[in-house]
């Protein structure tokens, strides 16, 4: 079972956190066949001045203020790129409105 760490800015409401964790879990279940009962996700919050990153990666702008990582993420990505890409599209539908709001806040800060 992958151990997922999800970092979010302080102030995200609990219901939104649950939705994000649910989307990550569903992507793993659908994308790599992980059993549904293997949810193992630690959520942490960060404040202003506690998360440093470049505004783009390989020429692609980052659009959301949260990230997730896993101790097996790189291996899963290289092995299951196409299925994960399909799951991301599914996940993105639920997160898109929130991500665009956060992107606008970042862009104007």
N, CA and C of each residue as an Amber inpcrd file, in Angstrom:
protein
   327
   0.8430000  -1.1690000   0.0000000   0.0000000   0.0000000   0.0000000
   0.8880000   1.2310000   0.0000000   0.6530000   2.1610000  -0.9020000
   1.4360000   3.3970000  -0.9000000   1.0600000   4.2810000   0.2830000
   2.0580000   4.9000000   0.8530000   1.8400000   5.8950000   1.9020000
   1.8330000   7.2500000   1.2230000   0.7210000   7.9310000   1.2870000
   0.5640000   9.2260000   0.6130000   0.6530000  10.3370000   1.6550000
   1.4210000  11.3700000   1.3300000   1.4800000  12.5790000   2.1600000
   0.9130000  13.7060000   1.3080000  -0.1250000  14.3470000   1.8030000
  -0.7720000  15.4280000   1.0800000  -0.5850000  16.7160000   1.8770000
   0.0650000  17.6880000   1.2800000   0.2960000  18.9780000   1.9410000
  -0.6380000  20.0110000   1.3300000  -1.2870000  20.7680000   2.2160000
  -2.2300000  21.7890000   1.7640000  -1.9920000  23.0740000   2.5470000
  -2.3390000  24.2150000   1.9510000  -2.2110000  25.4670000   2.6960000
  -3.1600000  25.4800000   3.8910000  -2.7570000  26.1450000   4.9550000
  -3.6220000  26.2840000   6.1280000  -4.9250000  26.9600000   5.7220000
  -5.9920000  26.5120000   6.3540000  -7.2780000  27.1470000   6.1210000
  -8.1980000  26.4000000   5.1760000  -7.7370000  25.3050000   4.5870000
  -8.6100000  24.5180000   3.7070000  -9.6470000  23.8340000   4.5970000
 -10.9170000  23.9730000   4.2480000 -11.9470000  23.3720000   5.0830000
 -11.8810000  21.8420000   5.0360000 -12.3130000  21.2160000   6.1250000
 -12.2220000  19.7710000   6.2950000 -12.9120000  19.0150000   5.1520000
 -14.0590000  19.4870000   4.7120000 -14.7790000  18.8090000   3.6300000
 -13.9650000  18.8270000   2.3350000 -13.2620000  19.9190000   2.0780000
 -12.4160000  20.0270000   0.8790000 -11.2310000  19.0690000   0.9740000
 -10.6420000  18.9750000   2.1700000  -9.5310000  18.0380000   2.3740000
  -9.9790000  16.6140000   2.0850000 -11.1540000  16.2570000   2.5960000
 -11.6710000  14.9020000   2.3670000 -11.8800000  14.6440000   0.8790000
 -12.3750000  15.6460000   0.1590000 -12.5960000  15.5020000  -1.2750000
 -11.2760000  15.2850000  -2.0140000 -10.2590000  16.0310000  -1.6500000
  -8.9500000  15.8890000  -2.2950000  -8.3640000  14.5140000  -2.0060000
  -8.4110000  14.0800000  -0.7450000  -7.9000000  12.7530000  -0.3770000
  -8.6820000  11.6710000  -1.1160000  -9.9890000  11.8350000  -1.1980000
 -10.8230000  10.8650000  -1.9160000 -10.4050000  10.7860000  -3.3880000
 -10.1660000  11.9400000  -4.0130000  -9.7530000  11.9490000  -5.4210000
  -8.4180000  11.2690000  -5.6430000  -7.4610000  11.5010000  -4.7550000
  -6.1530000  10.8490000  -4.8610000  -6.3190000   9.3450000  -4.7170000
  -7.1120000   8.9360000  -3.7130000  -7.3170000   7.5030000  -3.4680000
  -8.0160000   6.8320000  -4.6490000  -9.0520000   7.4610000  -5.1660000
  -9.7640000   6.8950000  -6.3140000  -8.8540000   6.7800000  -7.5300000
  -7.9690000   7.7540000  -7.7240000  -7.0290000   7.6770000  -8.8440000
  -6.1140000   6.4710000  -8.7020000  -5.6470000   6.1890000  -7.4910000
  -4.7850000   5.0190000  -7.2670000  -5.5670000   3.7190000  -7.4490000
  -6.7980000   3.6830000  -6.9570000  -7.6250000   2.4780000  -7.0960000
  -7.8990000   2.2030000  -8.5700000  -8.3260000   3.2270000  -9.2970000
  -8.6590000   3.0480000 -10.7130000  -7.4260000   2.9030000 -11.5920000
  -6.3660000   3.6150000 -11.2670000  -5.1870000   3.6430000 -12.1350000
  -4.2560000   2.4640000 -11.9960000  -4.0720000   1.9900000 -10.7750000
  -3.1060000   0.8980000 -10.5810000  -3.7230000  -0.3180000  -9.9100000
  -5.0450000  -0.2660000  -9.6940000  -5.7200000  -1.4120000  -9.1080000
  -5.4780000  -1.5890000  -7.6170000  -5.1270000  -0.5250000  -6.9290000
  -4.9390000  -0.6170000  -5.4920000  -6.2810000  -0.9530000  -4.8420000
  -6.3080000  -1.8480000  -3.8600000  -7.5790000  -2.1750000  -3.2060000
  -8.2130000  -0.9440000  -2.5680000  -9.5400000  -0.8630000  -2.6440000
 -10.2630000   0.2950000  -2.1110000 -10.0600000   0.4750000  -0.6170000
  -9.7870000  -0.6100000   0.0920000  -9.6630000  -0.5100000   1.5450000
  -8.2310000  -0.2450000   2.0020000  -7.3790000   0.2680000   1.1160000
  -5.9950000   0.5750000   1.4740000  -5.7160000   2.0750000   1.4960000
  -6.6600000   2.8330000   1.9870000  -6.4600000   4.2770000   2.1320000
  -5.4500000   4.5240000   3.2520000  -4.3810000   5.2480000   2.9310000
  -3.3130000   5.5450000   3.8930000  -2.7250000   6.8870000   3.4930000
  -3.3390000   7.9850000   3.9280000  -2.9890000   9.3230000   3.4710000
  -2.8610000  10.2550000   4.6730000  -1.6920000  10.8400000   4.8510000
  -1.4420000  11.7920000   5.9280000  -1.5330000  13.2040000   5.3620000
  -2.4480000  13.9960000   5.8840000  -2.6310000  15.3760000   5.4300000
  -1.9380000  16.3120000   6.4170000  -1.1460000  17.2280000   5.8850000
  -0.5230000  18.2510000   6.7230000  -0.7700000  19.6140000   6.0880000
  -0.6560000  20.6420000   6.9020000  -0.8720000  22.0050000   6.4280000
   0.4180000  22.8020000   6.5060000   0.5390000  23.7700000   5.6340000
   1.6740000  24.6770000   5.6780000   1.1520000  26.1070000   5.6380000
   1.8960000  27.0060000   6.2520000   1.5220000  28.4160000   6.2910000
   2.3470000  29.2430000   5.3250000   2.1120000  30.5320000   5.3360000
   2.8790000  31.4450000   4.4940000   4.3630000  31.3070000   4.8040000
   5.1680000  31.2340000   3.7840000   6.6100000  31.1470000   3.9570000
   7.1180000  29.7750000   4.3430000   6.2700000  28.7370000   4.2350000
   6.6900000  27.3800000   4.5870000   6.7230000  26.4320000   3.3950000
   6.3640000  26.8950000   2.2220000   6.3620000  26.0450000   1.0220000
   7.0230000  26.8330000  -0.0970000   8.1310000  26.3270000  -0.5880000
   8.9020000  27.0120000  -1.6270000   8.9220000  26.1450000  -2.8850000
   8.6680000  26.7560000  -4.0180000   8.6260000  26.0160000  -5.2710000
   8.7780000  26.9940000  -6.4320000   9.1930000  26.4540000  -7.5620000
   9.2470000  27.2480000  -8.7870000   7.8440000  27.3330000  -9.3640000
   7.5380000  28.4280000 -10.0480000   6.2080000  28.6190000 -10.6310000
   5.9600000  27.7280000 -11.8370000   7.0160000  27.0750000 -12.3370000
   6.8280000  26.1510000 -13.4560000   7.8030000  24.9920000 -13.3190000
   7.5230000  23.9280000 -14.0540000   8.3760000  22.7530000 -14.0800000
   8.4350000  22.2640000 -15.5170000   9.6370000  22.2070000 -16.0670000
   9.8210000  21.8030000 -17.4640000   8.9430000  22.6230000 -18.4080000
   8.8070000  23.9070000 -18.1230000   8.0350000  24.7890000 -18.9940000
   6.5360000  24.7550000 -18.7640000   6.0590000  23.9880000 -17.7820000
   4.6280000  23.8860000 -17.5120000   4.3350000  24.6250000 -16.2110000
   3.4000000  25.5750000 -16.2740000   3.0500000  26.3520000 -15.0840000
   2.3190000  25.4760000 -14.0780000   2.6780000  25.6360000 -12.8110000
   1.9330000  24.9550000 -11.7540000   0.6720000  25.7580000 -11.4980000
  -0.4530000  25.0640000 -11.3440000  -1.7350000  25.7540000 -11.2320000
  -2.4570000  25.5280000  -9.9210000  -1.9600000  24.6830000  -9.0430000
  -2.6580000  24.4000000  -7.7930000  -1.7360000  24.6700000  -6.6210000
  -2.3030000  24.8660000  -5.4500000  -1.4900000  25.1680000  -4.2790000
  -1.2750000  23.9520000  -3.3960000  -1.6760000  22.7890000  -3.8380000
  -1.4180000  21.5890000  -3.0550000  -0.6200000  20.6090000  -3.9030000
   0.0820000  19.7210000  -3.2310000   0.8260000  18.6680000  -3.8980000
   0.6400000  17.3970000  -3.0940000   0.9190000  16.2730000  -3.6990000
   0.9540000  15.0290000  -2.9320000   2.1610000  14.2380000  -3.3870000
   2.6590000  13.4090000  -2.4960000   3.8110000  12.5930000  -2.8240000
   3.6540000  11.2390000  -2.1760000   4.3830000  10.2940000  -2.6550000
   4.3270000   8.9390000  -2.1300000   5.7170000   8.3540000  -2.2000000
   6.0040000   7.4480000  -1.2900000   7.3260000   6.8250000  -1.3510000
   7.4770000   5.9620000  -2.5930000   6.3700000   5.6500000  -3.2700000
   6.4440000   4.8640000  -4.4980000   6.0050000   5.6660000  -5.7260000
   5.8520000   6.9650000  -5.5740000   5.2900000   7.7760000  -6.6500000
   6.0950000   7.6950000  -7.9410000   7.4200000   7.7770000  -7.8800000
   8.2090000   7.7650000  -9.1020000   8.0720000   6.4310000  -9.8270000
   8.1580000   5.3420000  -9.0920000   7.9930000   4.0260000  -9.7030000
   6.6140000   3.8530000 -10.3140000   5.5880000   4.2960000  -9.6020000
   4.2300000   4.1980000 -10.1360000   4.0770000   5.0560000 -11.3810000
   4.6320000   6.2380000 -11.3460000   4.5140000   7.1430000 -12.4890000
   5.1460000   6.5440000 -13.7390000   6.3620000   6.0290000 -13.6060000
   7.0410000   5.5120000 -14.7890000   6.3770000   4.2410000 -15.3150000
   5.8170000   3.4330000 -14.4220000   5.2000000   2.1740000 -14.8510000
   3.7740000   2.3610000 -15.3540000   3.0480000   3.3020000 -14.7550000
   1.6230000   3.4490000 -15.0350000   1.2690000   4.8260000 -15.5610000
   2.1160000   5.4160000 -16.3620000   1.8960000   6.7820000 -16.8190000
   0.5230000   6.9570000 -17.4720000   0.1780000   6.1330000 -18.4290000
  -1.0850000   6.2960000 -19.1500000  -2.3000000   6.1110000 -18.2370000
  -2.3840000   5.0270000 -17.4430000  -3.5460000   4.9080000 -16.5450000
  -3.6360000   6.0530000 -15.5370000  -2.5090000   6.4950000 -15.0250000
  -2.5270000   7.6020000 -14.0750000  -2.9820000   8.8960000 -14.7450000
  -2.5930000   9.0620000 -15.9990000  -3.0230000  10.2510000 -16.7360000
  -4.5490000  10.2600000 -16.8800000  -5.1380000   9.0970000 -17.1630000
  -6.5920000   8.9970000 -17.2680000  -7.2620000   9.2940000 -15.9260000
  -6.6860000   8.7720000 -14.8550000  -7.2380000   9.0240000 -13.5180000
  -7.1190000  10.4900000 -13.1500000  -6.0180000  11.1170000 -13.5550000
  -5.8440000  12.5350000 -13.2730000  -6.9550000  13.3450000 -13.9330000
  -7.3210000  12.9650000 -15.1490000  -8.4140000  13.6750000 -15.8170000
  -9.6990000  13.5760000 -14.9940000  -9.9590000  12.3910000 -14.4460000
 -11.1360000  12.1890000 -13.5940000 -11.0200000  13.0400000 -12.3270000
  -9.8710000  12.9910000 -11.6860000  -9.6050000  13.7350000 -10.4560000
  -9.7100000  15.2380000 -10.7090000  -9.1710000  15.6820000 -11.8410000
  -9.1310000  17.1010000 -12.1670000 -10.5300000  17.7040000 -12.2570000
 -11.5080000  16.9370000 -12.7330000 -12.8680000  17.4560000 -12.8480000
 -13.3900000  17.9380000 -11.4940000 -13.0800000  17.2010000 -10.4300000
 -13.5590000  17.5740000  -9.1090000 -12.7520000  18.7180000  -8.4970000
 -11.4780000  18.8020000  -8.8140000 -10.5960000  19.7710000  -8.1700000
 -10.4470000  21.0590000  -8.9820000 -10.7940000  21.0160000 -10.2560000
 -10.5440000  22.1300000 -11.1680000 -11.0290000  23.4870000 -10.6500000
 -12.2910000  23.6220000 -10.1910000 -12.7220000  24.9540000  -9.7280000
 -11.8530000  25.4880000  -8.5810000 -11.5230000  24.6410000  -7.6310000
 -10.6760000  25.0520000  -6.5060000  -9.2810000  25.4350000  -7.0000000
  -8.7070000  24.6120000  -7.8760000  -7.3530000  24.8610000  -8.3670000
  -7.2690000  26.1890000  -9.1100000  -8.2620000  26.4980000  -9.9270000
  -8.2310000  27.7630000 -10.6600000  -8.3470000  28.9600000  -9.7130000
  -9.1680000  28.8470000  -8.6760000  -9.2480000  29.9380000  -7.6940000
  -7.8950000  30.1570000  -7.0270000  -7.2380000  29.0500000  -6.6390000
  -5.9410000  29.1580000  -5.9820000  -4.8850000  29.7100000  -6.9340000
  -4.9270000  29.3060000  -8.1900000  -3.9870000  29.8100000  -9.1850000
  -4.1270000  31.3230000  -9.3320000  -5.3670000  31.7910000  -9.3820000
  -5.5870000  33.2360000  -9.5000000  -5.0270000  33.9680000  -8.2770000
  -5.2070000  33.3980000  -7.0930000  -4.6440000  34.0180000  -5.8940000
  -3.1240000  34.0760000  -5.9660000  -2.4990000  32.9880000  -6.4100000
  -1.0410000  32.9620000  -6.5420000  -0.5510000  33.9510000  -7.5860000
  -1.2600000  33.9970000  -8.6840000  -0.8580000  34.8780000  -9.7830000
  -0.8950000  36.3430000  -9.3850000  -1.7960000  36.6880000  -8.5010000
  -1.9390000  38.0840000  -8.0950000  -1.2000000  38.3950000  -6.8050000
  -0.4660000  37.4210000  -6.2730000   0.2760000  37.6950000  -5.0200000
   1.6950000  38.1320000  -5.2840000
